[in-house]
Amino acid sequence: MTRLLLLFCMAAIAFAQQQQQPRELLEKVAAAIRDQKNLHYTMRTESEMTSRLNMSKSWGTVTYARNEAGHVFFQSDDGGMGGLAAWNGTTVWLANLDTREYTAESSDESPVTKKVSGAGAMDMITPRLRTVTWTLEKLTDRLKTAERTGSEEIAAGADGKKIRCEVIRATYDAPTPTGMIGRSMDPPVRTFWIDPERHLVLKEESFSRGNMFFTRPFEVGESRRKATYTWHAFGTPVPASIFTWQPPAEFRAVDKLLPALQRLSSDMVGKPAPELTLNPVAGGTGEPVTLSSLKGKLVLLDFWATWCQPCREQMPSVAKLAAEASQHGFVLVGINEDGAPETAGKYLAEKGYQWLNLFDGKEHKAREAFKIQGIPTLVLIGRDGVVQRVEIGFGDSSDKAIREAIRGQGIPIP
């Protein structure tokens, strides 16, 4: 009886250890990536998204390297934008591969830890640089279940050498809701092919399902993604030349990087503002307002909508600008893009916002005239009717930039 009990206990312990093994292996992989200062890999991806209205496929490549000195290199066309960041200890290069533009700035600090002054692309590229290894370094964060589904030999590396991998299927807590009505996600599933000796992921497949479209919060879509990793260096020295980027001849240096779509509205700077005739939103006087009637005054346009969460978050800052406009003699005009003017009117009344707001209508003629590709966007028009500044997005940096532009027009606001 004692022997049978002992055997049962040993079997129970072995079973428990077997159940813990997948989670422990994932943690070992995450720890290996976190702790390794010298690494260099390329990840090739194939993604597919399907929904009621569309199906799309995309392919991409991400290359990442770092060394013990903290030098970094990142290049990606995965995710719809081609971006590059490199730092060799003395210079930071940032590039938009789609527009073939780049910035170069002397810096003795890594872009991973510090924003480089004057490089507007930091807000676009460095968040991706800072989180490029996140999905590998935090494999057990929000992990719900992990199970071993078997082992499989796969080709790895340029030489095609086959390595037997442990195959681990993991489920994670669904992403935190964004606050949009109806937006929810099922728990995502990720399957990893792991080299058990080096604790490296060589292949990954993921699946997620839920409300993936910010503009269609009730539509359910599915996303599938395959990724294969090629590890060029792990624990061995990374060539220093990787961290010094040589801009190709067809690239041009700029002061600030913007995505291609955002460059359209920024290209309006220095050009006469297009004429507009729009009606106030519900609650206004009802008389049409023409932009040319404001010529001779400094005019700040705010393109916004109630369905745009960043727009709503920016509204308190816009309200301060409205108060300063009344005090210092410039004009703030909201250009609303809701489906109906009453929607904006109700929101403005509830919040007590009383500056002039015009309704752009379903055809979005104002957005098209100013080449606005995303909101919120602030457009500053000089007294001569020429566009002086276009500030895209929201946050402290946007507020600071537009205030500097207003002061540059002789208006003494804080």
C-alpha positions, 0 to 999 in steps of 0.5 A, a space after each residue: 500500500 505504501 509503495 502504491 501511494 509513493 508511486 502515485 505521488 511520484 506520478 502526480 509530481 511528474 504530471 505537475 512538472 510536465 504541466 508547468 514545463 511549457 510556462 517555464 520554457 516560455 519564461 526561459 525564452 523571455 529571460 534569455 531575450 531580456 538578459 542578452 545584450 548582444 543580439 541580431 535577428 530578422 523576423 519575416 511576417 505574413 499577415 491576413 485580416 478578414 472581416 465582413 467587408 474586406 480581406 487583406 494580406 501583407 508581408 513584412 520584415 523586421 530587423 533588430 540589433 543591439 550590443 553591450 554598449 547599448 547601440 541599436 538598429 531597427 528597420 521595419 516595413 511590418 505594420 504598414 509603415 517603413 521605419 528605421 532607427 539607428 544609433 552608434 553612440 554619437 549619431 541618431 538616424 531616423 528614416 521614413 522608408 516610404 517617403 525616402 526621408 531621414 533625420 540625423 542628429 548628434 546624440 550621446 544618448 540612445 533613442 531608446 531612452 531619450 527623445 532627440 530634440 527637433 526630430 518629429 519622427 521620434 513620436 512615430 518610430 521610437 515607440 516601435 523601437 522601444 517595444 520591438 522585442 516586447 512580444 519576446 521579452 514578456 511571453 508570460 505577461 497576461 499568460 492564461 494557459 500554455 500547453 506543449 502540443 509536440 515537437 517538430 523539426 524546422 529549417 533555421 538560419 541561412 544554411 537551412 539547418 534543421 532544429 527540433 523545436 518544442 511547440 508551445 500553444 499559449 493563450 493570453 488575456 484579451 487586450 484591455 478595452 479602448 473605451 470605444 462602445 462595443 470594442 472587445 477581443 477574444 483571448 489571443 492565441 500564440 503558438 511558438 516553435 522554440 529551440 530548447 537548447 538556446 531558448 530562442 523562438 524560431 517560428 510563431 503563429 498567432 490568431 486573434 478575433 474581435 472588434 479590430 476596427 476603430 471606425 467600425 466598433 461593432 464589426 468582428 474581424 479575424 487576424 492571423 499572422 505567421 513569423 519566422 526568425 533568423 538569428 544572426 547573432 545571440 551572445 556573440 559580437 554584433 558588427 559595429 558597422 550595423 549601427 552606423 547607417 549610410 543613407 542611400 543616394 535617393 534619400 533626402 535629409 529633412 528637419 522633421 519626419 511625417 508619414 506620407 499621408 500626413 505630409 499632404 496637409 503639411 505641404 499646405 504650409 506657405 500656401 494660401 488657405 483654400 476658401 471655405 463656406 460652412 454652416 455652424 453646428 446646431 446651436 449656432 447662428 445658422 448663418 454660413 461662414 466664409 474663411 475669406 471673411 476672416 482674412 486680416 485676422 490670425 485664424 486657428 482651425 481645429 479639425 475634430 469629431 466627437 467619435 475621435 477619442 484623441 480629439 475629445 482628450 485634446 478639447 481642454 487644451 483647445 478650450 484654453 486656446 479659445 479663451 486666449 483667442 478672445 483675450 489676444 484677438 485671434 480667432 479659433 474655429 472648430 471644423 467638425 466631422 461628425 455625421 450630423 451637426 446636432 451631435 457636435 452641438 449637443 457635445 459642445 453644449 454639455 461641455 460648455 464649449 462656446 467658440 465658433 464651430 462649423 460643420 464640414 458636412 458628409 462630403 468633408 469639403 474642408 478636410 479635402 481642401 486642407 488635405 487632412 488625413 487624420 484628426 485631430 489636426 490644428 491649422 494656423 492661418 496668418 493674417 495674410 491668409 497663408 497657412 503658417 503651421 499644421 500640427 497633426 495629432 494631440 498631446 503636450 508636444 502638439 500644444 507646445 508647437 502650435 503655441 510657439 507658432 502663434 507666438 511667432 505671429 506676434 500673439 503673446 500667449 503663454 
